[in-house]
Amino acid sequence: MTSQPPPPPTQPQPPPSSTGEQPETDHINRLPDELLLLICTKINNAKSLCICNLISKRFSTVVRQTPSLFLTFPHRNPNNKDENLPKKLFNYLSQSFFRKPPPNNFDGALFQSAIDSLKGFQNVRDLRIELPSFQHDESIRNWHAEFGRGANVCVILFATSLRDLRHQSPSSNHQIQIQNPDHASLTNHLLQSRIASSNQCFREATWRQHVLRHVVENHRRTLETAEICDSEQKGKVVVNDKQQVNDLLDPEVKLPASGYGKLWHVQVLRLPESRCVLYGATVVAIRRTDESEEECEDVGVKHLMKKRCEVDEHGLLWEVLRHILENHAPARSLNINAARR
């Protein structure tokens, strides 16, 4: 008589809950760390990941390795309608860099807490930060700025109005006319207004660079790209590579105190790729340079465009720049003295 094999060991069953029901199996603990890290990368949001960091020691270990982060600076309290957050943020940042106390009505602790939340992440390679915008000029469509040894350029695109032709027949494109020529022409009033707004964008870009330096200093070993934009996605300051990260954190790399700019204006600008028409389109490019650097006609915009195409970033601003640089000469030259701003 052959002996029967012993029965397989029974799996221990979790104790029933106080209600008598069998508790559900914790399936997420069956996932490998690599898959959890992929999920964290897809989540991306720094606030949500900080919450995930509190779940368990295992989650904390995985979350801290997330390579891509998105941090949104908290907006003002909607119950406080008199609070002007962009102005107070600007004042707080400007004073904090000179080690002065923040304004009484600005929640500086909340701002610092948002920055401190990034310190626990040990492998940040791509960082995106969103701040409220200081700029309220509705004619600004996009602006882009990069600063460092190889680039100190801010480009701003204005348009009085925009017409989308994607839902119209191509045969109607040639019928576009300016209904009100004064609406799109570069009058003295419009010129002064757009130069003033360009200076404001340039100041905002400079302060965003200071914010980036303040935030990324704890990630200099791993960080490869960084971007700081506004909630309306109109403007951004970009750090493209490791060299620009090093330039950002290098105390010897300082922005020159002066520079120059160029202004292009086109009454009607047709964009065949995006099938849009811009009325009263103005491009202002501002470049900070040393006194020894020779002024160039395109303010370094062509070099900037080449770099952006290498990372496959295409948009309205780059299409406008390509058409304007190919077909139009600068309408104005601008002298920039940043020390007098």
C-alpha positions in Angstrom: 0.0 0.0 0.0 1.6 3.2 -1.2 1.7 6.2 1.2 -0.2 9.3 0.3 1.7 12.5 -0.1 1.2 14.9 2.8 -1.4 17.6 2.1 -0.1 21.1 1.2 0.3 23.4 4.1 -2.6 25.7 4.5 -2.1 29.4 4.1 -2.7 31.3 7.3 -5.9 33.3 7.0 -6.0 36.9 8.2 -8.2 37.3 11.2 -11.7 38.5 10.6 -12.5 42.1 11.2 -14.7 43.3 14.1 -17.7 43.2 11.8 -17.1 39.5 10.9 -16.1 40.3 7.3 -12.8 38.9 5.8 -10.4 41.9 5.2 -9.3 42.6 1.7 -5.9 41.4 0.5 -3.3 44.2 0.2 -2.5 43.8 -3.5 -0.3 46.9 -3.8 2.4 45.3 -1.7 2.8 42.7 -4.3 4.0 45.3 -6.8 7.7 45.4 -7.4 9.6 48.6 -6.5 10.2 49.3 -10.2 6.5 49.5 -10.9 5.8 51.6 -7.9 8.5 54.0 -9.0 6.9 54.2 -12.5 3.5 55.0 -10.8 5.2 57.8 -8.7 6.7 59.2 -11.9 3.3 59.3 -13.6 1.8 61.0 -10.5 4.5 63.7 -10.7 2.8 66.1 -8.4 5.1 66.9 -5.5 2.2 67.5 -3.0 0.6 64.1 -3.8 4.0 62.3 -3.6 4.7 63.9 -0.2 1.4 62.3 1.0 2.4 58.9 -0.5 5.7 59.3 1.4 3.8 58.9 4.7 2.1 55.6 3.9 5.0 53.2 4.9 8.7 52.9 5.0 8.7 51.0 1.7 6.7 53.8 0.0 8.9 56.4 1.5 12.0 54.7 0.0 10.5 54.4 -3.4 8.9 57.9 -3.5 12.2 59.6 -2.7 13.6 58.2 -5.9 11.0 59.8 -8.2 13.0 61.5 -11.0 10.3 64.0 -12.2 8.5 66.5 -10.0 5.9 69.2 -10.5 5.4 71.7 -7.8 2.6 74.3 -7.8 3.0 77.2 -5.5 -0.1 77.7 -3.4 -2.3 80.5 -4.6 -3.7 83.1 -2.3 -6.6 82.3 0.0 -9.8 82.9 -2.0 -11.5 84.3 1.2 -8.9 87.1 1.3 -10.0 89.1 -1.7 -7.8 92.1 -0.8 -4.6 90.1 -0.9 -2.3 90.8 -3.9 -0.3 87.6 -4.0 1.9 88.3 -7.0 3.1 91.6 -5.5 3.6 90.1 -2.1 5.4 87.1 -3.6 7.7 89.5 -5.5 8.4 91.5 -2.3 9.0 88.5 -0.2 11.4 87.0 -2.7 13.3 90.2 -3.2 13.6 90.8 0.5 14.5 87.1 1.4 17.5 87.2 -0.9 18.8 90.1 1.0 18.0 88.2 4.3 15.4 90.7 5.4 12.1 89.6 7.1 9.2 88.8 4.8 6.2 91.1 4.6 3.8 90.8 7.5 0.8 89.8 5.3 2.6 87.2 3.2 2.7 83.6 4.3 6.4 83.1 3.9 6.3 79.9 6.0 3.9 78.4 3.4 6.3 79.3 0.6 9.3 77.9 2.5 7.4 74.7 3.3 6.7 74.1 -0.4 10.4 74.4 -1.1 11.4 72.3 1.8 9.1 69.5 0.7 11.5 68.9 -2.3 14.5 68.3 -0.1 13.5 64.7 0.7 13.6 63.7 -3.0 17.0 62.2 -3.7 17.0 61.6 -7.5 15.2 64.6 -9.1 16.3 64.9 -12.7 13.4 67.0 -14.1 11.7 69.7 -12.1 8.8 72.0 -13.0 7.5 74.7 -10.8 4.4 76.8 -11.3 4.1 80.3 -9.7 1.4 83.0 -10.0 2.1 85.5 -12.8 3.0 89.1 -12.1 2.0 90.1 -15.7 -1.5 91.3 -16.5 -1.1 92.5 -20.1 -3.7 90.5 -22.1 -1.8 91.1 -25.4 1.1 88.9 -24.2 0.8 85.5 -25.9 4.0 83.8 -24.9 7.4 84.6 -23.5 10.5 82.5 -22.9 13.8 83.2 -21.1 17.1 81.4 -20.6 20.1 82.6 -18.6 23.6 81.3 -18.2 27.0 81.5 -19.8 25.7 80.6 -23.2 22.3 82.4 -23.2 20.9 85.5 -21.5 17.9 86.0 -23.7 14.2 86.8 -23.0 11.8 86.7 -25.9 8.2 88.1 -25.6 5.4 87.7 -28.2 2.5 90.2 -28.3 -0.6 90.2 -30.4 -3.5 92.6 -30.4 -5.8 89.7 -31.5 -5.6 86.2 -32.9 -7.7 84.5 -35.5 -7.9 80.7 -35.8 -8.4 79.4 -39.3 -8.3 75.7 -38.6 -12.0 75.4 -39.1 -12.2 77.5 -42.3 -11.6 76.4 -45.8 -8.0 77.1 -47.2 -9.5 79.1 -50.1 -10.7 81.8 -47.6 -7.2 82.5 -46.3 -6.3 85.0 -49.1 -9.3 87.1 -48.2 -7.9 88.2 -44.8 -7.8 91.9 -44.5 -7.3 94.4 -41.7 -10.7 95.7 -40.8 -9.2 98.5 -38.6 -5.6 99.3 -39.6 -5.0 101.4 -36.5 -5.8 98.4 -34.4 -2.8 96.6 -35.7 -0.3 99.4 -36.5 2.6 100.2 -34.2 1.5 103.6 -32.8 3.6 105.4 -30.2 1.2 104.5 -27.5 1.3 100.8 -28.4 5.1 100.9 -28.7 5.5 102.4 -25.2 3.0 100.0 -23.7 4.7 96.9 -25.2 8.2 98.0 -24.2 7.0 98.6 -20.7 5.4 95.1 -20.6 8.6 93.6 -22.0 10.6 95.1 -19.2 8.2 93.7 -16.7 8.5 90.2 -18.3 12.2 90.5 -18.2 12.2 91.5 -14.5 9.8 88.6 -13.8 12.1 86.2 -15.7 15.1 87.5 -13.6 13.3 86.8 -10.4 12.1 83.4 -11.5 15.8 82.6 -12.1 16.5 83.6 -8.4 13.6 81.3 -7.3 15.1 78.4 -9.4 18.5 78.9 -7.8 16.9 78.9 -4.4 15.0 75.7 -5.1 17.5 73.5 -7.0 20.5 74.0 -4.8 19.6 70.8 -3.0 19.5 68.8 -6.2 22.6 70.0 -8.0 24.0 66.5 -8.2 21.1 64.9 -10.1 19.1 67.7 -11.7 19.3 67.9 -15.5 16.4 70.2 -16.6 14.2 72.7 -14.7 11.4 75.0 -15.7 9.5 77.7 -13.8 6.3 78.9 -15.4 3.1 80.8 -14.5 -0.3 79.4 -13.9 -1.6 80.8 -17.3 1.3 79.0 -19.1 2.2 82.2 -20.9 5.8 82.5 -19.8 8.6 80.3 -18.6 12.3 80.3 -17.6 14.0 77.2 -18.7 17.2 75.4 -17.6 17.9 72.9 -20.5 21.0 70.9 -19.4 23.5 70.1 -16.7 25.7 73.0 -17.8 22.9 75.5 -17.3 22.2 74.0 -13.9 25.8 74.5 -12.9 25.7 78.1 -14.3 22.6 78.7 -12.2 24.3 77.7 -9.0 27.7 79.1 -9.8 28.2 82.3 -7.7 30.7 83.6 -10.2 28.2 83.5 -13.1 26.4 86.8 -12.8 23.9 88.5 -15.2 25.5 91.5 -16.9 24.0 94.8 -15.8 23.3 96.1 -19.3 22.4 94.8 -22.7 20.3 95.6 -25.8 17.1 94.5 -27.4 15.3 94.3 -30.8 11.7 94.8 -31.6 9.8 93.4 -34.7 6.3 94.4 -35.6 4.0 92.9 -38.3 0.4 94.2 -38.8 -0.9 90.8 -40.1 1.2 87.7 -39.6 -0.1 84.5 -41.3 1.2 81.2 -39.8 0.6 78.4 -42.3 1.6 75.5 -39.9 -0.8 76.4 -37.1 -3.3 78.1 -39.5 -3.5 81.2 -37.3 -3.4 84.8 -38.1 -1.9 87.3 -35.6 -3.0 91.0 -35.8 -0.6 93.6 -34.5 2.1 91.0 -33.8 5.1 92.3 -31.9 8.2 90.4 -30.9 10.6 91.9 -28.4 13.9 90.1 -27.7 16.1 91.3 -24.8 19.7 90.1 -24.3 21.9 90.9 -21.4 25.6 91.1 -22.4 28.9 92.3 -21.3 30.2 95.5 -22.7 32.8 93.7 -24.7 30.2 91.5 -26.5 29.3 92.7 -30.0 25.6 93.4 -30.7 24.0 91.0 -33.2 21.0 91.6 -35.4 18.9 88.7 -34.0 19.8 89.2 -30.3 20.8 85.5 -30.2 17.3 84.3 -30.9 18.3 82.0 -33.7 20.7 80.1 -31.4 17.9 79.9 -28.8 15.4 78.5 -31.4 17.9 75.8 -32.5 18.3 74.6 -28.9 14.5 74.5 -28.5 14.0 72.4 -31.7 16.6 69.9 -30.4 14.3 69.1 -27.5 11.2 69.0 -29.8 9.5 72.0 -28.3 7.2 73.6 -30.9 4.6 76.2 -30.3 3.2 79.5 -31.4 6.2 81.5 -30.2 8.8 79.5 -32.2 6.7 79.5 -35.4 6.3 83.3 -35.1 10.0 83.8 -34.5 10.9 81.6 -37.5 8.6 83.6 -39.9 9.6 87.0 -38.5 13.4 86.4 -38.6 13.1 85.0 -42.2 11.0 87.8 -43.6 11.2 90.9 -41.5 13.9 93.2 -40.3 13.9 94.7 -36.7 11.7 97.8 -36.4 13.4 99.2 -33.4 16.6 98.8 -31.4 16.4 99.1 -27.6 19.1 100.0 -25.0 18.8 98.0 -21.8 20.2 99.1 -18.5 19.2 96.6 -15.9 20.7 98.5 -13.0 18.2 101.3 -13.5 15.1 99.1 -13.5 
